[in-house]
Amino acid sequence: MKTRIIHFTAENTSKILFSNYNKDGTTNYENRKRMKEIISKAIVTELTDMQRICLTEHYLNDKKQKEIASELGLNASTVSRHISTARRKLQNIASYYVN
């Protein structure tokens, strides 16, 4: 089983999307930039290797969970669980930084 590890750099963190506007309608470029940095670091430091691989393959490389499962030799439900767990961790981390 050969997997490709994706490293987060300034070039590919633009794929991590956040809303362009605050609730009051103003733009929030600096806060969005800071949140991208926080999430990028959290992906690298807080997720397990399998969570990171499944999450990045699904969201950044637009692969279906069944396709990821086939490549990794896992059950599709296992891939789904890794993605769900990773999302919960990232949402929890992000919640500490929301105004």
PyMOL commands that place a pseudoatom at each C-alpha (Angstrom):
pseudoatom trace, name=CA, resn=MET, resi=1, chain=A, elem=C, hetatm=0, pos=[0.000, 0.000, 0.000]
pseudoatom trace, name=CA, resn=LYS, resi=2, chain=A, elem=C, hetatm=0, pos=[1.561, 3.242, -1.170]
pseudoatom trace, name=CA, resn=THR, resi=3, chain=A, elem=C, hetatm=0, pos=[0.111, 6.502, 0.116]
pseudoatom trace, name=CA, resn=ARG, resi=4, chain=A, elem=C, hetatm=0, pos=[0.948, 10.048, -0.781]
pseudoatom trace, name=CA, resn=ILE, resi=5, chain=A, elem=C, hetatm=0, pos=[1.364, 12.427, 2.125]
pseudoatom trace, name=CA, resn=ILE, resi=6, chain=A, elem=C, hetatm=0, pos=[0.264, 15.991, 1.515]
pseudoatom trace, name=CA, resn=HIS, resi=7, chain=A, elem=C, hetatm=0, pos=[2.254, 18.721, 3.187]
pseudoatom trace, name=CA, resn=PHE, resi=8, chain=A, elem=C, hetatm=0, pos=[0.479, 21.987, 3.908]
pseudoatom trace, name=CA, resn=THR, resi=9, chain=A, elem=C, hetatm=0, pos=[2.285, 24.957, 2.479]
pseudoatom trace, name=CA, resn=ALA, resi=10, chain=A, elem=C, hetatm=0, pos=[1.425, 28.553, 1.656]
pseudoatom trace, name=CA, resn=GLU, resi=11, chain=A, elem=C, hetatm=0, pos=[0.497, 27.389, -1.850]
pseudoatom trace, name=CA, resn=ASN, resi=12, chain=A, elem=C, hetatm=0, pos=[-2.151, 24.805, -0.888]
pseudoatom trace, name=CA, resn=THR, resi=13, chain=A, elem=C, hetatm=0, pos=[-3.673, 26.280, 2.265]
pseudoatom trace, name=CA, resn=SER, resi=14, chain=A, elem=C, hetatm=0, pos=[-5.806, 28.431, -0.018]
pseudoatom trace, name=CA, resn=LYS, resi=15, chain=A, elem=C, hetatm=0, pos=[-7.958, 25.317, -0.467]
pseudoatom trace, name=CA, resn=ILE, resi=16, chain=A, elem=C, hetatm=0, pos=[-9.070, 25.702, 3.151]
pseudoatom trace, name=CA, resn=LEU, resi=17, chain=A, elem=C, hetatm=0, pos=[-12.075, 27.978, 2.816]
pseudoatom trace, name=CA, resn=PHE, resi=18, chain=A, elem=C, hetatm=0, pos=[-13.699, 30.361, 5.242]
pseudoatom trace, name=CA, resn=SER, resi=19, chain=A, elem=C, hetatm=0, pos=[-16.423, 32.948, 4.840]
pseudoatom trace, name=CA, resn=ASN, resi=20, chain=A, elem=C, hetatm=0, pos=[-15.225, 36.266, 3.416]
pseudoatom trace, name=CA, resn=TYR, resi=21, chain=A, elem=C, hetatm=0, pos=[-17.516, 38.408, 5.536]
pseudoatom trace, name=CA, resn=ASN, resi=22, chain=A, elem=C, hetatm=0, pos=[-18.282, 39.065, 9.184]
pseudoatom trace, name=CA, resn=LYS, resi=23, chain=A, elem=C, hetatm=0, pos=[-21.820, 39.042, 10.526]
pseudoatom trace, name=CA, resn=ASP, resi=24, chain=A, elem=C, hetatm=0, pos=[-21.902, 42.818, 10.171]
pseudoatom trace, name=CA, resn=GLY, resi=25, chain=A, elem=C, hetatm=0, pos=[-20.985, 42.589, 6.468]
pseudoatom trace, name=CA, resn=THR, resi=26, chain=A, elem=C, hetatm=0, pos=[-17.357, 43.712, 6.736]
pseudoatom trace, name=CA, resn=THR, resi=27, chain=A, elem=C, hetatm=0, pos=[-14.504, 41.645, 5.382]
pseudoatom trace, name=CA, resn=ASN, resi=28, chain=A, elem=C, hetatm=0, pos=[-12.261, 39.841, 7.795]
pseudoatom trace, name=CA, resn=TYR, resi=29, chain=A, elem=C, hetatm=0, pos=[-9.128, 39.021, 5.820]
pseudoatom trace, name=CA, resn=GLU, resi=30, chain=A, elem=C, hetatm=0, pos=[-6.676, 38.973, 8.745]
pseudoatom trace, name=CA, resn=ASN, resi=31, chain=A, elem=C, hetatm=0, pos=[-8.854, 36.722, 10.910]
pseudoatom trace, name=CA, resn=ARG, resi=32, chain=A, elem=C, hetatm=0, pos=[-9.431, 34.326, 8.003]
pseudoatom trace, name=CA, resn=LYS, resi=33, chain=A, elem=C, hetatm=0, pos=[-5.706, 34.230, 7.295]
pseudoatom trace, name=CA, resn=ARG, resi=34, chain=A, elem=C, hetatm=0, pos=[-4.994, 33.511, 10.978]
pseudoatom trace, name=CA, resn=MET, resi=35, chain=A, elem=C, hetatm=0, pos=[-7.649, 30.763, 11.066]
pseudoatom trace, name=CA, resn=LYS, resi=36, chain=A, elem=C, hetatm=0, pos=[-6.153, 29.118, 7.967]
pseudoatom trace, name=CA, resn=GLU, resi=37, chain=A, elem=C, hetatm=0, pos=[-2.785, 29.045, 9.699]
pseudoatom trace, name=CA, resn=ILE, resi=38, chain=A, elem=C, hetatm=0, pos=[-4.302, 27.584, 12.877]
pseudoatom trace, name=CA, resn=ILE, resi=39, chain=A, elem=C, hetatm=0, pos=[-6.225, 24.888, 11.001]
pseudoatom trace, name=CA, resn=SER, resi=40, chain=A, elem=C, hetatm=0, pos=[-3.217, 24.042, 8.814]
pseudoatom trace, name=CA, resn=LYS, resi=41, chain=A, elem=C, hetatm=0, pos=[-1.022, 23.588, 11.890]
pseudoatom trace, name=CA, resn=ALA, resi=42, chain=A, elem=C, hetatm=0, pos=[-3.738, 21.577, 13.637]
pseudoatom trace, name=CA, resn=ILE, resi=43, chain=A, elem=C, hetatm=0, pos=[-4.058, 19.237, 10.642]
pseudoatom trace, name=CA, resn=VAL, resi=44, chain=A, elem=C, hetatm=0, pos=[-0.347, 18.496, 10.873]
pseudoatom trace, name=CA, resn=THR, resi=45, chain=A, elem=C, hetatm=0, pos=[0.016, 18.336, 14.654]
pseudoatom trace, name=CA, resn=GLU, resi=46, chain=A, elem=C, hetatm=0, pos=[-3.328, 17.188, 16.075]
pseudoatom trace, name=CA, resn=LEU, resi=47, chain=A, elem=C, hetatm=0, pos=[-4.582, 14.538, 13.632]
pseudoatom trace, name=CA, resn=THR, resi=48, chain=A, elem=C, hetatm=0, pos=[-3.363, 10.980, 13.329]
pseudoatom trace, name=CA, resn=ASP, resi=49, chain=A, elem=C, hetatm=0, pos=[-1.668, 10.013, 10.074]
pseudoatom trace, name=CA, resn=MET, resi=50, chain=A, elem=C, hetatm=0, pos=[-4.757, 8.120, 8.908]
pseudoatom trace, name=CA, resn=GLN, resi=51, chain=A, elem=C, hetatm=0, pos=[-7.091, 10.996, 9.789]
pseudoatom trace, name=CA, resn=ARG, resi=52, chain=A, elem=C, hetatm=0, pos=[-4.834, 13.425, 7.942]
pseudoatom trace, name=CA, resn=ILE, resi=53, chain=A, elem=C, hetatm=0, pos=[-4.598, 11.213, 4.860]
pseudoatom trace, name=CA, resn=CYS, resi=54, chain=A, elem=C, hetatm=0, pos=[-8.342, 10.546, 4.687]
pseudoatom trace, name=CA, resn=LEU, resi=55, chain=A, elem=C, hetatm=0, pos=[-9.255, 14.192, 5.314]
pseudoatom trace, name=CA, resn=THR, resi=56, chain=A, elem=C, hetatm=0, pos=[-6.844, 15.627, 2.759]
pseudoatom trace, name=CA, resn=GLU, resi=57, chain=A, elem=C, hetatm=0, pos=[-7.662, 13.054, 0.111]
pseudoatom trace, name=CA, resn=HIS, resi=58, chain=A, elem=C, hetatm=0, pos=[-11.386, 13.685, 0.538]
pseudoatom trace, name=CA, resn=TYR, resi=59, chain=A, elem=C, hetatm=0, pos=[-11.450, 17.478, 0.826]
pseudoatom trace, name=CA, resn=LEU, resi=60, chain=A, elem=C, hetatm=0, pos=[-8.304, 18.667, -0.952]
pseudoatom trace, name=CA, resn=ASN, resi=61, chain=A, elem=C, hetatm=0, pos=[-8.067, 16.015, -3.673]
pseudoatom trace, name=CA, resn=ASP, resi=62, chain=A, elem=C, hetatm=0, pos=[-11.847, 15.597, -4.114]
pseudoatom trace, name=CA, resn=LYS, resi=63, chain=A, elem=C, hetatm=0, pos=[-11.806, 11.818, -3.767]
pseudoatom trace, name=CA, resn=LYS, resi=64, chain=A, elem=C, hetatm=0, pos=[-14.831, 9.800, -2.744]
pseudoatom trace, name=CA, resn=GLN, resi=65, chain=A, elem=C, hetatm=0, pos=[-14.645, 7.841, 0.498]
pseudoatom trace, name=CA, resn=LYS, resi=66, chain=A, elem=C, hetatm=0, pos=[-14.947, 4.539, -1.388]
pseudoatom trace, name=CA, resn=GLU, resi=67, chain=A, elem=C, hetatm=0, pos=[-12.015, 5.509, -3.599]
pseudoatom trace, name=CA, resn=ILE, resi=68, chain=A, elem=C, hetatm=0, pos=[-9.870, 6.381, -0.582]
pseudoatom trace, name=CA, resn=ALA, resi=69, chain=A, elem=C, hetatm=0, pos=[-10.876, 3.136, 1.110]
pseudoatom trace, name=CA, resn=SER, resi=70, chain=A, elem=C, hetatm=0, pos=[-9.886, 1.145, -1.954]
pseudoatom trace, name=CA, resn=GLU, resi=71, chain=A, elem=C, hetatm=0, pos=[-6.486, 2.865, -2.186]
pseudoatom trace, name=CA, resn=LEU, resi=72, chain=A, elem=C, hetatm=0, pos=[-5.742, 2.355, 1.500]
pseudoatom trace, name=CA, resn=GLY, resi=73, chain=A, elem=C, hetatm=0, pos=[-7.196, -1.145, 1.755]
pseudoatom trace, name=CA, resn=LEU, resi=74, chain=A, elem=C, hetatm=0, pos=[-9.773, -0.053, 4.315]
pseudoatom trace, name=CA, resn=ASN, resi=75, chain=A, elem=C, hetatm=0, pos=[-13.528, -0.303, 4.657]
pseudoatom trace, name=CA, resn=ALA, resi=76, chain=A, elem=C, hetatm=0, pos=[-15.426, 2.799, 3.461]
pseudoatom trace, name=CA, resn=SER, resi=77, chain=A, elem=C, hetatm=0, pos=[-17.011, 3.159, 6.899]
pseudoatom trace, name=CA, resn=THR, resi=78, chain=A, elem=C, hetatm=0, pos=[-13.542, 3.296, 8.460]
pseudoatom trace, name=CA, resn=VAL, resi=79, chain=A, elem=C, hetatm=0, pos=[-12.566, 6.119, 6.122]
pseudoatom trace, name=CA, resn=SER, resi=80, chain=A, elem=C, hetatm=0, pos=[-15.818, 7.897, 6.989]
pseudoatom trace, name=CA, resn=ARG, resi=81, chain=A, elem=C, hetatm=0, pos=[-15.056, 7.535, 10.699]
pseudoatom trace, name=CA, resn=HIS, resi=82, chain=A, elem=C, hetatm=0, pos=[-11.537, 8.954, 10.248]
pseudoatom trace, name=CA, resn=ILE, resi=83, chain=A, elem=C, hetatm=0, pos=[-12.905, 11.955, 8.348]
pseudoatom trace, name=CA, resn=SER, resi=84, chain=A, elem=C, hetatm=0, pos=[-15.659, 12.573, 10.912]
pseudoatom trace, name=CA, resn=THR, resi=85, chain=A, elem=C, hetatm=0, pos=[-13.244, 12.349, 13.835]
pseudoatom trace, name=CA, resn=ALA, resi=86, chain=A, elem=C, hetatm=0, pos=[-10.777, 14.683, 12.117]
pseudoatom trace, name=CA, resn=ARG, resi=87, chain=A, elem=C, hetatm=0, pos=[-13.512, 17.225, 11.379]
pseudoatom trace, name=CA, resn=ARG, resi=88, chain=A, elem=C, hetatm=0, pos=[-14.702, 17.170, 14.996]
pseudoatom trace, name=CA, resn=LYS, resi=89, chain=A, elem=C, hetatm=0, pos=[-11.155, 17.733, 16.248]
pseudoatom trace, name=CA, resn=LEU, resi=90, chain=A, elem=C, hetatm=0, pos=[-10.626, 20.646, 13.864]
pseudoatom trace, name=CA, resn=GLN, resi=91, chain=A, elem=C, hetatm=0, pos=[-13.991, 22.183, 14.700]
pseudoatom trace, name=CA, resn=ASN, resi=92, chain=A, elem=C, hetatm=0, pos=[-13.157, 21.951, 18.392]
pseudoatom trace, name=CA, resn=ILE, resi=93, chain=A, elem=C, hetatm=0, pos=[-9.783, 23.610, 17.862]
pseudoatom trace, name=CA, resn=ALA, resi=94, chain=A, elem=C, hetatm=0, pos=[-11.301, 26.332, 15.666]
pseudoatom trace, name=CA, resn=SER, resi=95, chain=A, elem=C, hetatm=0, pos=[-14.004, 27.054, 18.249]
pseudoatom trace, name=CA, resn=TYR, resi=96, chain=A, elem=C, hetatm=0, pos=[-11.335, 28.357, 20.651]
pseudoatom trace, name=CA, resn=TYR, resi=97, chain=A, elem=C, hetatm=0, pos=[-10.362, 31.059, 18.141]
pseudoatom trace, name=CA, resn=VAL, resi=98, chain=A, elem=C, hetatm=0, pos=[-13.797, 32.291, 17.057]
pseudoatom trace, name=CA, resn=ASN, resi=99, chain=A, elem=C, hetatm=0, pos=[-14.577, 35.771, 18.288]
for i in range(1, 99): cmd.bond("trace and resi %d" % i, "trace and resi %d" % (i + 1))
show_as sticks, trace
zoom trace
